[in-house]
Amino acid sequence: MSAFQRLWPSSLAGRLLLTIALALLAGQLLNAALLVRGQREAALDRVAAEASVRLIAATDRLEQGRPLRERFLGRIGRAPGARFRRTELTPTSPIGPGMEPVPGLVSRLHAVLPSYGVTYSRIEAASMAAPPRSRRVDRLAAEIGGRSNDRVRTLAVIAIQRPDGQWLSVRVPVPEASGRILASIALQTVVLYIIMLVPLVWLTRRIARSMGTLREGVAHFEQTQEPRAIEPSGPSDLADLTRSFNAMSARIAAMLNEKDVMLGAIGHDLKTPLAALRVRVESVPDDRQRERMVASIDDITRTLDDILTLARIGRTGEEREPVNLGALVEMIADEYRDLGQDVALADTPRIVVPLQLTWIRRALRNIIGNAVRYGARARVNIAQVPGRVSITIDDDGPGIPDDQIERMFEPFTRLEASRNMATGGTGLGLTLARAILHQHGGALRLENRRGPGGAVEGLRAVLTLPMG
């Protein structure tokens, strides 16, 4: 299981709340990214505006033959930190290989300078780190950016190549991004979570409570096949679903009751003449014929008992009781050993599980009986895992073809083609065992046991039961 699957909630309410929370967080992160990007674009606009003004003014001075000074900046130009914003005329470009190009400034200047009559053959723009903790640069940035507490860590260098081949360049402090935007986004996120998630928590808990009640009713009906009216609650569609389930479970229970009555009548009507027939058969003088007739009647009676048992699973009304599973399996193993069968049980600790004793005993007898009938011997092992107990029964038989294993759980299915009860059984043993395990919330699985070379060494039946 991946880390994501472990952290992902299993309940509907948890998944809904987490999905909404993640969606809100993603939206706020996107909003923050857009605001930060807008702030950076605004900073580039301010730098481009100042650089354009200074380049236009410097170009005018050069064309008029006046000295290259920055009197147009007034008091700022005479400030002690003016060297960080100086204008220079050099034979080569002042932008070195260690500087980071800023194409956004180039495109902005291309859009502004030609309209003011500035002629050039090339524009270059790059950024460089400003000297750390420079109070002079901070004061200049305060006058440019409007906040005295802004610090400047980056300088933009913009240079144009004049028609005479010389490079006219200016340096402009780049305003730092304000942390107030991110703080504002964080505050907005918290407020959104409070405004949206608190009502959603209340709503999802209400829905989850209604669904939990419905789920308990479904589980109760699955285990007992007895309807239990559930009070409709929650949203209208969930309340309608609850009413529909109540009506459906009542109809199914009525049909099952009719089926039980019908099966009981069939069992009585068939078993009574079978018993009378067996009494009459006892008077047959031919011993061989009499034994064959008695065996046939017994086969019919056992098949009828298995069919009625399968039909009554889950509707016997038998309560579960704490059962020492190891002692139960040992008792069944002793019964087979008394009949001369090879059944071995590995040492197992005391494991107490709430079970319907009669039915679980029937399922274990069916599985162990199949093992000794088709696999010569049965080796039983009981192991406890968190929340469940596992019973493994191995035999030394020929196994079952892999594509036939699941089919063996269908009623009246046998690999042994004959109808001899001594070799093939009724074909209901595995069906009954799986139905009993499902009734207890467990499962039954068959698999071929293979050796190191891949050859089948026997069949393994694995029964699992919940601890509670």
N, C-alpha and C positions, 0 to 999 in steps of 0.2 A: 504494500500500500504506500502510495507516494505521500509526501508531506502535505501537498494540497488536499488530497482526499482525507487525511487525518484532521486537517483544520476545517474542512468544509462541513457545516452542520448537517445532521441527518434529518432533522425535523423540518417541516414545511415552514413554520414560523421563523426558525433560525435562518433558513436559506433566504426567505423573503427579506428579512431585516438586513442580513449581510449583503444581499444583492443591492438593495436600495442604498445602504451606507457606502458601498464601493462606487455605485453610480454617482452619488453626491460628491464623493471625494474626487472621482475622475473629472466631474464637471468643474469643481473648484480648482483643481490643478490646471485644467485647460484655461480657465478664466485667469488664473495667476500668470500662466505663460503668456497669454495675450496681453495682459497689463504690463508685464515686464518688457515684452517686445515693443509695446507702444511707448513705454518710457525710454527705451533705447533709441527708438526712431525719433522721439522728441529731442533727445540729447544730440543726435546727429544733426537734426534741423537747426538747433541752436549753434552748434559748432560751425555748420556750413554757413549760416547767416553771418556770424562774426567774421569767419574767414573771408567771405565774399566782400564785406564792407572794407576790411583791411586791405585786401588785394586790389580792389577798385581804387581806394584812396592812394595806395602806394603806386599803382600804375599811373594815376594822374600826376603825382609828384614827379615821377621819372620822365613823363612826357613833357612836363613844364620845365624840366631842368632844375628842379628844386631838390634839396637834400632829402634823403630817405629817412624821415623821422616820423614819429607817431604822435604828433601834437593833437591829431584828431581824437586821440583817446583821452586828452586832457590830463586830469590828475592821475588816472590809472597808468598812463604811459610814463609818468615820472615816478611811479611807485618803486620801492626797492626791489620788488619781484618782477619788474618789467622784462627782465632778460628771459623769463619763461614764456613770454608772449611777444617776443621780438620779431621784427620783420627784417629779412636779410636778402641781399642780392649776391649770388655766388655763381662762379663759372660752371659748377657741377651741381647735380641734384643733392640736396642735404639728406635725402632718404637713403639709409643704408640697408644692407642685407639683413640685419638683425631686427628690423622693424616689421610690424605686422600690417599688411596692406588693408586699407579701408575703402572698398569699392563704392560703398554707399555715399561717401563724401564726394568722390569723383563724379558720380552721376548727378548729384545735386549741384555741384559747381558748374558742370557742363550746361545745366539748365538755366543758370543765373548769369554767369560772367559775360557771355556773348551779347546779351541784351543791354549791357552797360558799356559796350564798346571796348571791352578788354580783349586784345588779340593774343593768342598763344598757340603753340604747336602741340603742347602736351601738358597733361595734368597728372600729378601723382599725389597720393594721400596715404599716410600710414600713422600708426600709433606707437608711442614709446612710453616707457615707465617714467613717471615723474620722480624727482628726488624724494626719498621718504621723509615724512614728518616735516615738511617745509611750511612754516607758518606764513611766509610771504605768499606762496602759491595759494594757501588756504584763504588769505585775505582777498587776493584777487578773485578767486572763485566765488567768494561771498558776494563781491560786488557784481559779478557776472550772473551768478545763479540765483541770487536773492536770498540765500540763507548763509549765515555766518558760520554755521556748524558743519557745512559740507566740506569734506576733505577731497583733494584732487590727487588721484594716484596715476592718472594717465594723461598724457599730452598728445594732441593731434598735430601732425606736421603736414601742411599742405603746400605744394610747390607747383608753379606753372613755368613752363619754358617759353620765354619771350621770343619774338622774331629774331632778335640779335643773338640768340643762343644762350643767353644767361638765364639763370633760374631765380625767380622771385618766390620766396617762401615765407610763411607765417606759422607761428606756433600758437595753438589754442588749447586751454585746459578743457578736458572732457568731464562734464559733471558726473559724479557718481550716482548710481541708482539708489533711490531712497528705500530704506527698509520698511518704511511705513506702509507701503503697498502690500508687502507680504504679511505684515502684522494685521492689516485690515482684512486680507483674504482669510487668514487663520481665524480671526474673530467672526467673520461672516460664516465660515464653515461650522464653527461651534454653535452659532445661533441657528443655522439651518438644521443641524442635528437635533437641537432641542425642540425646535418648532415642528419638525416633520417626524422624527423618530419616536418621540414620546407618544403621540397619538397612534402611530403605527404599532408600537409595542402593545398598547392597550387593545387595538383592533385584532392583531394577530393572536394575542393570548386568548381573546374571546373566541375567535375562529378555531384555534387549536383546542380549546376546551370542549367545544361542540364536536369537533372531529374526534377527539379522544373518547368522548362518550359513545359516539357512533362506532368507533373502532372496537371498544370493549364489547359493545352489543354484538358486533359481527363475530368477534372471537368467541364469545359465549355461545352463539348459535352454531359456530363451526364445531365446538367441542361437545356440546350437549344436544344439538339439533332441536332445542326447545326455544320457542320465541320469547323474547323479553322486550316489552314495550319500552321504547326510548322516547323521552320527552323532547320534542323538536325545539331547537334553540339556535341562536346565531343568525346569520343572514338568511334571507328568504329562500335562496336556492339551496342552502345547506339544510334548512328546515324541511323543504320539500323532499330532499334526498332522504332525510330521516323518516319522514312519513311513508315514502315509497318502500324503504327497507322494512319498516314495521309491517306493512301490508304484504310484502313479498315473503318475509319470514313466517308470517301467520299462515299464508297459503301453503308454503312448503311443509310446515309442520303438520298441517291438516292432511296433506297428501302422504306424508310419512306415516302418520297414524293409521290412515286407511291401508297403506301397504303392510304395516305390521299386523293389522287385523286379518288382512287377506292371507299373508304368509302363515299366520298362526292357524287359520282354518285349513289351508293347504297341508301344512305339516300334520295337523290332527287327522285330516281325511286320508292322508297317505300312510301315516305310520300305523294307524289302527288296522287297516287291511293287511299291511305288511306283517304286523305281529301275528294276526290270525293266520296268514299264509305260512308263516314259519312254524306255527303249531301244527298245521296240517302236514307240512313237509316232514316233520319228525316221524310220521307214520309210514313214510315210503320205505319199503323193505330193502331196496338196493342201497347198500351203504355208500357206494361211490356216487351214485346219482343224488342221494340225500345230501352228502357233503357239498357237492357242487351247487345244489339248489340253495342250501343254507348260506354258502359263501356268496352267491349272487344276491340273495336277500340282504345280507350284511353289507355288501358293496353299495347297494341302493340306499340303505339306511344311512351309511356314513356320508355318502354324497349329499343326501337330503339334509343331514345335520350340518355339513359344511356350508351349503347354500343358505340355510336359515341363519347360521352363525354370521356369515358375511353380511347378510341383510340387516342383522340386529346390531352391528357394531356402531357404537356411539349412542345407542338408545336403550341401553340396559338399565340405566339408573344407578349403576354401581359406582360408589364413591371411591376416590383414590385414598390409599393409605400408605404410610411409610413402610417400605420394604427393603430389607437387606439384600441387595442384588446379588452379592457373592453367595450368600446362603441359598438363595433361590436357584441360582444356576447349579450349585453343588448338589442340591436335592434332585434336580432334573438329571444331572449327570449320573447320580447314583441309580436312578431308575433305569437308565440305559445300560449301566454296568451290570445291574442285576440280571438283565436280559442277555448278557454276554457281549455287549457292544463296547468298542474301544472309544471312550470319551474321557479326555483329560482336561482339567481346569488348572490354569496357572495360579500361583499364590496371588491373592488380591486383598487389599485392605478393605475394611468395612465401609461400604458405600450405601447410604440410605437414600432412596429415591421415592417420591410419592407416585404410586402406580395403581392401576386397576389389576389386582393380582391375578384374577382368573384369565384375563385376556393376555397379559404379558406372558404368563406361563404357557398359554396356547401358542403364542408366536415363537417363543424359545423352543418349544418342543418341535414345532414344524421345521425350524431351521436346523436344529441339531439332528432331527430325524432324517432330513435330506442329506446331511453330511455323512451319517453312518450308512445310509442306504446306498448312496451313489459314490461316496468317497472312502469307504472302508473304515474310516476313523474320523473323530472330531476333536480338535484342539481349541479350547476356549480360553480367551484372555479378556480381562476387564481392565480398562484404564479410565482414569478421570482426567478430564481437561477442564479449563475454566468454563463453568456454566453448564457443562455437559458430561455425560458418561458414555463411553464407547465399549461395545461388546464385539469382539472379533472371533469368528468361528472359521477355522481352516479345515479343509479335508484334503485327501490325497487322490481324488478322483480325476477323471479326464477333463474336467472343466466344462465350460460352455463357450461355443463360438461367440466372438465379440459382438457380431451383428445380431445375435439371438438373445443376448442377456436381458435387454429391456423387454422383449416379447415374453420372457418367462414370467413376468408379473401379471400378464393378462389371464383372466379366468379360463380354466380348462385347457391350459397350454402345457404340454409335456414334450420333452425331447424324446423320451421313450415312447415308441409308436404304439405299443400294445395297450390294451385296456385292462391289463392285469393290475389289480390293486396292490399286489405284493411287490411289483417292480415299478409301476408308474404312478400310483396314487390317483387322486381325483383331479389333479391339476389346479387345486385351489389353495394349496399350502402357502406358497409365496404370496399369492394375492391377499390371503387373510393376514399373514404376518406384516406385509407393508401397510395394509389398512389399519391394523392395530397400532403400529408405530406412528403412523400419521395422526391417529386419534390422540396419541399422547404428546404430540408436538415433535416427534422424532422422525427418523428416516431409516430406510433399509437400502443398502447398496451391495451389489454383487460385482466381483471382479476376479479375473483369472490370476492365479499366483504363478509367477514365472521364475525359472531358475536363472543362473548366470548366463547360460547360452540362449535364453529367450524361450526355452521350451516350457509348456504349461505343466506345472507340478501339482496343481489342484485348484480348487475354487475357494474364494474367501468371501464370507458374508460379514458385513459391517453394520451393526445396529447402533444407532445413536439415540439417546434420550436426554431431555433437559433435566437439570438437577432440581428445578423448582416447578 
